[in-house]
Amino acid sequence: MRKNIRKLLMIGIVLTVGYMSVTSPFFSQSLLKMANDNKDSFMKWPEPSEFQNPAYPAPDWLRDAVILEVPIRSFNHPDFSNSDQWENKFGNASYLSIIGKLDFLKELGVNVICLYSVYYNTPGTNLYAIRHHEANPDLGTLDDIKTLINKAHQMGFHVISNTNHYGVDQTSPMITEHPDWFIPKEYNLYGQRVFDVSNPEVVKYIIDTHTWWCTEIGLDGWRIDIAHETYRKYIWDPILKSCFARGKQILLSTEGVHLDGHIRGAGWSEFPVSRDMEDPLFSWENPEAEYGSMKSFTNISTEDPYRVKDISSHNSKTPCAYNYNPGECPREGAYQVKGSRFLFGHNLIFAPFVPWMMHGELFNATHLVVPGLLNHRLNGKLLHSYLDWNDIDEQQDVISDFKRIINIRMNHKDIFHNNWHETNLINVPFTSNPYSNVKPYARFIPGEKAIIVVGNNNTVKDVTFRLQISPGKLGFSDEKEFTVTDLWTNSEKTVRVERLSDYPIVVPKDKSPGGGVRVILVTKK
């Protein structure tokens, strides 16, 4: 029997399906007074100041994070080869089903899983909440979620979840249970009923539930949907503080805008390629934009060192998924990597960003939409995709090369990490035959070691690069000889300093076995 949430909130405890209030000591009437005095509403876009100086920065594990988005009900489906026979046309997978693929994800370098979404939500969206404070009964129980998170933690993963914290689906019983918790229905966000933040109970509910998921259930943070429209410090600062007070420093990932000290939440519909890593925003957007999808790299600081690069996300879309019309729709659909070692290695895993991608990128998966949305206008959106794990058998060359890229990153964490502020990076002058518009770049520890990343985005021809390596620019002094190691082939040789100014390296054509990228380690002999 469901209890009346409002009454129970007044005494600080909720007994509905496992949710217990962890009433925040940082929830204060002064914060609510500020909101009410300003007549705040989720329908008003926040000021840039909302995204400055959060109560606590991101946890240290963000430095080495590789983030993968996972739609729970369709990620590891028990009958992925027979989608026409699914009992639930949106997917029958469960919270626990994810455990079966953790070993595979770990081998491919993933160490952060972003769930869509952990709370009770509508199966057709994976986003819109029925109740934020309950497990989804179609997917399992709260104990199942704890089991998943505990197992993931034991294996070195962190687990975050998407949240549409600002409202609920139009079918949510919370609308009739608490009609005064919502603004009038003619005002909505993407079809969702919107919470009324002038009501203290609403703000308390959002703070308590999102704190509880982290401190009691084990989540490590949140990807905040449409944060550029809905983020409020008076909500999320108390959550950060409450979690920290209970020994947990969580990640906030804010869609559509960069949150200082944390990261922007994935949400690009297309992936912008960087061909010049010294100026990675060149082809992305106006670098003068202070707060937008990507904050300017000129403002990198000790307190704000991270920028995300989402090679794909749940928002990536194409006109149609492959199974909608195999004769006209491309197999890879909205996936962006499509087996490119150049994109996966040069632009994502070796680059000084927080890598973020959708589940199927790891093995050049086929873009398949769940049958419940096969004829829907959003059938080409990756949020609604499922995986055919038989693809692995046909993509072994891709998986092998991606594993090699990941192993290079893992073996050189002192160089390959996500903290831009701690990164020394320069482009390496070069000539190439045939011509390449991709500039090699070096990440280095001055005077100790340098790793040069050379990318080939040509899918037709191998490219010979002649690198003009300057030891002085890498912090070396009077060394006459260096050890140069090709980290792709594990071949090592001694090279005199004068030969570094014209060092040849052949990078095979992209999307071929062993192609797309080469990585050269330079150390003192």
C-alpha positions in Angstrom: 0.0 0.0 0.0 1.4 3.4 -1.0 1.7 6.1 1.6 1.1 9.7 1.2 4.5 11.1 0.4 3.7 14.6 1.5 2.7 13.6 5.0 5.7 11.4 5.5 8.1 14.0 4.2 7.0 16.3 7.0 8.3 13.7 9.5 11.4 13.0 7.5 10.7 9.4 6.4 9.2 7.7 3.4 8.2 4.1 3.3 7.2 3.7 -0.4 8.9 0.7 -2.1 12.2 1.0 -0.3 12.7 4.7 -0.4 13.8 6.2 2.9 14.3 10.0 3.2 17.8 11.0 3.9 16.7 14.5 4.8 19.5 16.9 3.9 20.9 19.0 6.7 21.8 21.5 3.9 18.2 21.9 2.8 17.2 25.3 4.1 14.3 27.6 4.1 16.7 30.4 3.0 17.4 28.6 -0.2 13.7 28.2 -0.9 13.0 31.8 0.0 15.6 32.9 -2.6 13.8 30.8 -5.2 10.3 32.1 -4.2 11.5 35.7 -4.0 12.8 35.4 -7.6 9.6 33.6 -8.6 11.8 30.8 -9.9 10.5 28.1 -12.2 12.0 25.3 -14.2 10.5 27.0 -17.2 13.0 29.8 -16.8 16.5 29.2 -18.1 19.2 29.6 -15.4 21.8 32.3 -15.4 25.4 31.5 -16.1 26.3 32.0 -12.5 24.3 28.8 -11.6 27.1 26.8 -13.2 29.9 28.4 -11.3 31.5 27.4 -8.0 29.5 24.3 -7.2 29.7 23.1 -3.5 32.2 20.4 -4.4 34.1 19.5 -7.5 34.0 16.2 -9.4 35.6 13.2 -7.7 39.2 12.3 -8.5 38.2 9.2 -10.5 37.0 11.5 -13.3 40.7 11.9 -14.2 40.8 8.4 -15.8 37.1 7.9 -16.6 35.9 6.3 -19.8 32.1 6.7 -19.8 29.6 4.4 -21.6 25.9 5.1 -21.9 23.7 2.0 -21.2 19.9 1.8 -21.8 19.1 -0.8 -19.2 16.1 -2.6 -20.8 17.8 -3.2 -24.2 21.6 -3.3 -23.5 22.0 -7.1 -22.7 18.7 -8.5 -23.9 18.1 -12.2 -23.2 16.7 -12.7 -26.7 18.5 -10.1 -28.8 18.3 -12.3 -31.9 14.5 -12.5 -31.9 13.2 -9.0 -31.2 9.9 -9.8 -32.8 9.2 -12.2 -30.0 9.9 -9.8 -27.1 7.2 -9.8 -24.5 7.8 -6.1 -23.9 8.4 -4.4 -27.2 10.7 -1.8 -25.6 12.9 -4.5 -24.1 12.9 -7.2 -21.4 16.5 -6.8 -20.1 17.0 -6.1 -16.4 19.3 -4.3 -13.9 21.1 -7.6 -13.3 21.6 -8.4 -16.9 24.2 -5.7 -17.1 26.5 -7.7 -14.8 26.9 -10.3 -17.6 28.7 -7.8 -19.8 30.9 -6.1 -17.2 34.0 -8.2 -18.1 33.6 -7.3 -21.7 33.3 -3.6 -20.9 36.3 -3.7 -18.7 38.4 -5.3 -21.4 37.5 -2.4 -23.7 38.5 0.2 -21.1 35.1 1.3 -19.8 35.1 2.2 -16.1 32.0 4.4 -15.8 28.5 3.3 -16.7 25.8 5.8 -17.2 22.4 4.1 -16.8 19.2 5.2 -18.7 17.6 5.5 -16.2 17.9 3.9 -12.7 14.5 5.1 -11.4 11.0 4.1 -12.3 10.5 5.5 -15.8 8.3 4.9 -18.9 9.6 2.1 -21.2 9.1 4.2 -24.4 11.5 6.9 -23.2 14.0 5.4 -20.7 13.9 9.0 -19.3 10.5 10.2 -18.2 9.9 9.5 -14.5 6.9 7.6 -13.0 8.4 7.9 -9.6 12.0 9.1 -8.9 12.2 7.3 -5.6 11.5 3.7 -6.8 13.1 1.0 -8.9 11.5 0.2 -12.2 9.4 -3.0 -11.5 9.9 -4.0 -15.2 13.7 -4.1 -14.6 14.0 -5.5 -11.1 14.2 -4.4 -7.5 16.2 -2.0 -5.4 18.2 -5.0 -4.2 18.9 -5.9 -7.8 20.2 -2.3 -8.3 22.4 -2.6 -5.2 23.7 -5.9 -6.5 24.6 -4.4 -9.8 26.3 -1.4 -8.3 28.2 -3.4 -5.7 29.5 -5.8 -8.4 30.5 -2.9 -10.6 32.3 -1.3 -7.8 34.2 -4.5 -7.0 35.4 -4.6 -10.6 36.6 -1.0 -10.6 33.6 0.7 -12.3 31.6 3.7 -11.1 27.9 3.9 -11.9 25.9 7.1 -12.6 22.4 7.6 -14.0 20.5 10.0 -16.1 17.9 12.0 -14.3 15.0 14.1 -15.5 14.7 15.6 -12.1 12.5 18.5 -13.1 9.2 16.6 -13.6 7.4 13.4 -14.4 5.7 11.6 -17.2 2.0 12.6 -17.9 1.0 9.2 -16.7 2.7 9.4 -13.3 0.3 8.8 -10.3 2.3 11.5 -8.5 0.3 14.1 -10.5 -3.0 13.1 -8.8 -1.4 12.3 -5.5 0.3 15.7 -5.2 -1.4 18.1 -7.6 0.1 21.1 -5.8 3.6 19.8 -6.7 3.2 20.8 -10.3 2.8 23.9 -12.4 -0.2 24.1 -14.7 -0.3 21.3 -17.3 -0.2 23.8 -20.2 3.4 24.4 -19.3 5.5 21.4 -20.0 9.0 20.4 -20.8 9.2 18.0 -23.8 5.7 16.6 -22.8 6.5 16.1 -19.1 4.6 17.6 -16.2 7.0 20.1 -14.5 7.6 20.3 -10.7 6.7 23.6 -9.0 10.0 24.7 -7.3 8.1 27.3 -5.3 6.7 24.5 -3.2 9.2 23.5 -0.4 8.1 19.9 -0.5 9.0 19.6 -4.1 12.5 20.9 -3.6 13.0 18.7 -0.6 11.7 15.7 -2.6 14.2 16.3 -5.4 17.1 16.8 -3.0 16.3 13.8 -0.8 15.7 11.3 -3.6 18.8 12.2 -5.5 20.9 12.1 -2.3 19.4 8.8 -1.3 20.2 7.1 -4.6 23.9 7.9 -4.0 24.3 7.5 -0.3 22.0 4.5 0.3 21.8 2.7 -3.0 25.3 3.4 -4.2 25.2 5.6 -7.3 28.3 7.7 -8.0 26.6 10.7 -9.6 24.1 12.0 -12.1 23.8 13.0 -15.7 21.3 15.9 -15.5 18.9 16.1 -18.4 18.5 19.5 -20.1 20.5 21.1 -17.3 21.0 24.2 -19.5 17.3 24.8 -18.8 16.7 23.3 -15.4 19.9 23.3 -13.2 19.6 25.1 -9.9 22.3 25.6 -7.3 19.7 25.6 -4.5 18.9 22.0 -5.5 22.2 20.5 -6.5 24.5 22.2 -4.0 22.6 20.6 -1.1 22.8 17.2 -2.9 26.6 17.6 -3.3 27.0 18.6 0.3 24.8 15.9 1.7 26.6 13.2 -0.2 30.0 14.6 0.8 28.9 14.7 4.4 28.2 11.0 4.1 31.6 10.3 2.6 30.6 10.3 -1.0 31.9 12.9 -3.6 29.7 12.5 -6.6 29.9 13.6 -10.3 27.4 15.9 -11.9 27.2 15.9 -15.6 25.0 18.7 -16.9 23.5 18.4 -20.4 23.9 21.3 -22.7 26.2 23.3 -20.5 29.6 22.9 -18.7 29.4 22.8 -14.9 32.6 24.2 -13.4 34.7 21.5 -11.7 32.5 18.8 -13.2 31.6 18.2 -16.9 29.0 18.8 -19.5 26.5 15.9 -19.9 26.7 14.0 -23.1 24.1 15.0 -25.7 25.7 15.9 -29.0 23.6 14.6 -31.9 26.7 14.4 -34.1 30.4 14.1 -33.2 32.7 17.0 -34.0 36.1 15.8 -35.1 39.3 17.5 -33.9 42.1 17.6 -36.5 44.2 20.0 -34.4 44.5 19.0 -30.8 46.2 22.3 -29.8 43.0 24.0 -30.9 40.4 21.3 -30.4 37.4 23.6 -30.6 38.3 24.9 -34.1 35.6 23.0 -35.8 33.2 22.7 -32.9 31.8 26.1 -32.0 32.7 29.7 -31.3 35.5 29.4 -28.7 34.4 32.7 -27.2 31.3 31.1 -25.8 31.7 31.1 -22.1 28.9 28.8 -21.2 27.3 26.6 -23.8 27.7 23.0 -24.9 31.5 23.4 -24.5 33.2 26.0 -22.3 36.3 27.6 -23.8 39.6 25.8 -23.2 41.2 29.1 -22.5 39.6 29.0 -19.1 41.1 25.7 -18.0 42.2 25.9 -14.3 43.2 23.7 -11.4 39.6 24.0 -10.1 38.0 23.3 -13.5 40.3 20.9 -15.5 37.8 18.6 -17.3 36.0 18.8 -20.7 33.9 16.0 -22.0 34.0 14.7 -25.6 31.0 12.6 -26.5 31.8 10.6 -29.6 28.2 9.6 -29.5 25.3 9.7 -27.0 21.7 8.7 -26.6 20.8 11.8 -28.7 22.9 10.7 -31.7 20.4 10.0 -34.4 20.0 9.1 -38.1 16.9 9.2 -40.3 16.3 5.5 -39.7 17.7 2.5 -37.8 19.0 -0.4 -39.8 16.2 -2.8 -39.0 13.6 -0.2 -40.2 14.7 -0.7 -43.8 18.0 -2.6 -44.3 18.0 -1.8 -48.0 18.1 2.0 -47.3 19.3 2.5 -43.8 23.1 2.1 -43.1 24.1 -0.7 -40.8 26.0 1.5 -38.3 23.2 4.1 -38.3 23.8 6.9 -35.8 26.9 5.3 -34.3 29.8 7.7 -35.0 33.0 5.6 -34.8 31.9 2.9 -37.3 35.1 1.0 -36.7 37.4 4.0 -37.1 40.6 3.5 -35.2 41.4 7.2 -36.0 38.3 8.4 -34.2 38.5 6.0 -31.3 42.2 6.4 -30.7 43.4 9.8 -31.9 40.3 11.8 -31.2 38.9 10.1 -28.1 41.0 7.7 -26.0 44.4 9.4 -26.5 43.0 12.9 -26.4 42.9 15.0 -23.2 39.1 14.9 -22.8 36.7 12.8 -20.8 35.7 10.1 -23.3 31.9 9.4 -23.5 30.1 7.1 -25.9 27.0 5.0 -26.6 27.2 1.3 -25.9 27.5 0.0 -29.5 30.6 2.1 -30.3 32.9 -0.5 -28.6 32.5 -3.1 -31.4 31.0 -1.3 -34.4 27.5 -2.5 -33.6 24.6 -2.5 -35.9 22.1 0.3 -35.1 18.9 -1.6 -34.2 15.8 0.1 -32.8 13.6 -1.7 -30.2 10.5 -3.1 -31.9 8.1 -0.8 -29.9 9.5 2.2 -31.7 10.3 0.7 -35.1 7.7 2.8 -36.9 8.1 5.9 -34.6 9.7 9.1 -35.9 12.5 8.6 -33.3 13.5 5.1 -34.5 16.9 6.5 -35.6 17.8 7.7 -32.1 20.4 5.6 -30.2 18.5 6.0 -26.9 16.0 3.5 -28.3 18.6 1.1 -29.7 19.4 -2.5 -28.6 22.5 -4.6 -29.3 22.9 -7.8 -31.4 25.8 -9.4 -29.6 26.4 -11.6 -32.6 28.1 -8.5 -34.1 31.1 -9.3 -31.9 31.9 -12.4 -34.0 32.1 -10.3 -37.2 34.0 -7.4 -35.7 36.9 -9.1 -34.1 39.5 -7.0 -35.9 37.8 -3.8 -34.6 37.6 -5.2 -31.1 41.3 -6.3 -31.2 42.5 -2.9 -32.3 40.3 -1.0 -29.8 41.6 -3.2 -27.0 45.2 -2.4 -28.1 44.3 1.3 -28.0 42.8 0.9 -24.5 45.8 -1.1 -23.3 48.2 1.7 -24.5 46.1 4.2 -22.5 46.0 2.0 -19.4 49.8 1.4 -19.5 50.6 5.1 -19.7 48.1 6.7 -17.3 50.7 9.3 -16.4 50.3 10.7 -19.9 46.9 9.6 -21.1 44.4 11.0 -18.6 41.5 13.5 -18.8 42.9 16.4 -16.8 43.6 19.1 -19.3 45.2 21.4 -16.7 47.8 18.7 -16.0 48.4 18.0 -19.7 51.4 19.2 -21.6 50.5 19.0 -25.3 51.9 20.4 -28.5 51.4 19.7 -32.2 54.3 18.0 -33.9 55.3 19.6 -37.2 55.3 17.1 -40.1 55.1 16.5 -43.8 53.0 13.6 -45.2 52.5 11.6 -48.4 49.8 11.7 -49.4 48.7 14.9 -47.8 47.0 14.6 -44.4 44.9 17.4 -42.7 45.4 15.7 -39.3 48.1 17.1 -37.1 50.2 14.7 -35.0 50.3 15.8 -31.3 52.6 15.0 -28.4 51.5 14.6 -24.8 54.5 14.7 -22.5 56.1 14.9 -19.1 58.9 17.5 -19.6 62.3 15.9 -19.8 61.0 12.4 -18.9 58.8 11.0 -21.6 56.7 12.0 -24.6 54.1 10.1 -26.5 53.3 11.2 -30.0 49.9 10.3 -31.5 49.7 10.2 -35.3 46.3 9.8 -36.9 45.3 8.8 -40.4 41.6 9.6 -41.3 42.1 8.4 -44.9 40.1 5.2 -45.4 41.7 4.6 -48.9 45.4 5.1 -48.6 48.2 4.5 -46.1 50.0 7.7 -45.1 53.7 8.2 -44.5 54.4 11.0 -42.0 57.8 12.5 -41.5 57.7 13.9 -38.0 59.9 16.9 -37.0 60.3 16.1 -33.4 62.0 18.8 -31.3 63.4 17.3 -28.0 63.7 20.8 -26.5 60.0 21.5 -26.9 59.4 18.3 -25.0 61.5 19.4 -22.1 64.6 17.4 -22.9 68.0 19.1 -22.6 71.3 17.8 -24.0 70.5 14.2 -24.7 72.3 12.8 -27.8 70.3 9.6 -28.0 66.7 8.5 -27.3 64.8 5.3 -27.0 61.9 5.4 -29.5 59.2 2.7 -29.0 56.3 2.1 -31.4 53.6 1.3 -28.8 51.5 -0.3 -31.5 54.0 -2.9 -32.5 56.1 -2.9 -29.3 59.2 -2.4 -31.3 62.0 -0.4 -29.8 65.2 1.3 -31.2 67.8 3.8 -30.3 67.6 7.0 -32.3 70.2 9.8 -32.4 68.9 13.3 -31.7 69.5 14.6 -35.2 67.3 11.9 -36.7 64.3 12.9 -34.7 63.9 16.0 -36.9 62.9 13.8 -39.8 61.4 10.6 -38.2 59.3 8.5 -40.6 56.2 6.6 -39.5 53.6 4.9 -41.7 50.0 4.8 -40.6 47.9 2.3 -42.5 44.5 3.5 -43.8 41.7 3.9 -41.3 39.0 1.3 -40.8 41.5 -1.5 -41.7 43.1 -3.9 -39.3 45.9 -2.1 -37.5 45.1 1.2 -39.3 44.1 4.7 -38.4 46.5 5.5 -35.6 50.1 5.0 -34.4 51.6 5.9 -31.0 55.3 6.6 -30.5 57.0 6.8 -27.1 60.2 8.9 -26.7 62.3 8.6 -23.6 65.9 9.3 -22.6 68.2 6.4 -23.4 
